[in-house]
Amino acid sequence: MFSVECHCGNIKITANALPSSITSCNCSICNRLGALWAYFDLENVETLSGGKLIAINCRMAPSSETSNIPIREFDGLVTWKYLDE
């Protein structure tokens, strides 16, 4: 069994076995994030979400789809509140 979860614990991903290898990519994004990737066939992975919200990384969308949506700054380091409140 191989289980991971996001920082807040809202999203949990479980695979039914350990990965056969872990990939360390040297592209600028993976290097900056410090990511190590494990690849699985979809049928061997279960994704669970807790709570009533799920976050989607909007930087994955084309900027033409998100350029008119306001961006709110959030203090996830100390207060866990939006800075404009």
Secondary structure per residue as TSV (DSSP state, phi and psi in degrees):
chain	resnum	aa	ss	phi	psi
A	1	M	-	360.0	138.1
A	2	F	E	-131.1	118.1
A	3	S	E	-127.5	138.4
A	4	V	E	-136.9	160.4
A	5	E	E	-148.7	159.5
A	6	C	-	-72.3	171.2
A	7	H	T	-54.5	-44.4
A	8	C	T	-83.8	-8.6
A	9	G	S	83.5	4.6
A	10	N	S	-73.5	-32.7
A	11	I	E	-114.0	129.5
A	12	K	E	-126.8	135.9
A	13	I	E	-124.1	129.4
A	14	T	E	-128.3	132.2
A	15	A	E	-112.2	151.5
A	16	N	S	-80.7	1.6
A	17	A	S	-155.7	161.9
A	18	L	-	-68.6	151.0
A	19	P	-	-68.0	151.6
A	20	S	S	-75.4	-22.6
A	21	S	-	-159.3	165.7
A	22	I	-	-121.9	135.2
A	23	T	B	-100.0	127.9
A	24	S	-	-108.1	105.6
A	25	C	-	-90.1	142.0
A	26	N	-	-102.5	17.9
A	27	C	S	-68.4	164.4
A	28	S	H	-62.8	-34.1
A	29	I	H	-73.9	-51.1
A	30	C	H	-62.0	-39.4
A	31	N	H	-63.7	-43.7
A	32	R	H	-65.9	-39.3
A	33	L	H	-78.6	-21.2
A	34	G	T	73.1	27.4
A	35	A	-	-73.8	142.6
A	36	L	-	-125.1	122.2
A	37	W	B	-102.5	133.7
A	38	A	-	-114.8	129.4
A	39	Y	-	-106.3	137.2
A	40	F	-	-137.4	152.5
A	41	D	-	-69.4	139.7
A	42	L	G	-55.5	-36.2
A	43	E	G	-68.8	-11.3
A	44	N	G	-100.4	8.8
A	45	V	E	-126.7	138.1
A	46	E	E	-120.7	132.9
A	47	T	E	-113.2	127.4
A	48	L	E	-120.2	140.5
A	49	S	E	-124.6	140.0
A	50	G	-	-106.6	164.3
A	51	G	S	77.4	-169.9
A	52	K	S	-107.1	-3.2
A	53	L	-	-121.4	153.9
A	54	I	-	-137.5	137.4
A	55	A	-	-95.9	138.7
A	56	I	-	-119.3	128.7
A	57	N	-	-71.7	105.7
A	58	C	G	-71.6	-11.8
A	59	R	G	-71.0	-10.6
A	60	M	G	-83.4	-15.2
A	61	A	S	-88.2	154.5
A	62	P	-	-60.5	138.9
A	63	S	H	-60.4	-24.8
A	64	S	H	-64.3	-23.7
A	65	E	H	-87.0	-20.0
A	66	T	H	-118.9	-4.6
A	67	S	T	-63.2	-24.2
A	68	N	T	-97.9	5.2
A	69	I	S	-94.4	127.7
A	70	P	-	-62.3	144.4
A	71	I	-	-106.2	125.5
A	72	R	-	-104.9	135.1
A	73	E	-	-83.6	135.1
A	74	F	E	-123.8	133.5
A	75	D	E	-91.3	87.6
A	76	G	T	-86.0	-2.7
A	77	L	T	-87.4	-41.9
A	78	V	T	-121.5	-62.2
A	79	T	T	-93.4	-19.3
A	80	W	-	56.2	42.0
A	81	K	E	-133.3	154.7
A	82	Y	E	-70.1	138.8
A	83	L	T	-73.3	-15.2
A	84	D	T	-93.6	9.7
A	85	E	-	-92.5	360.0
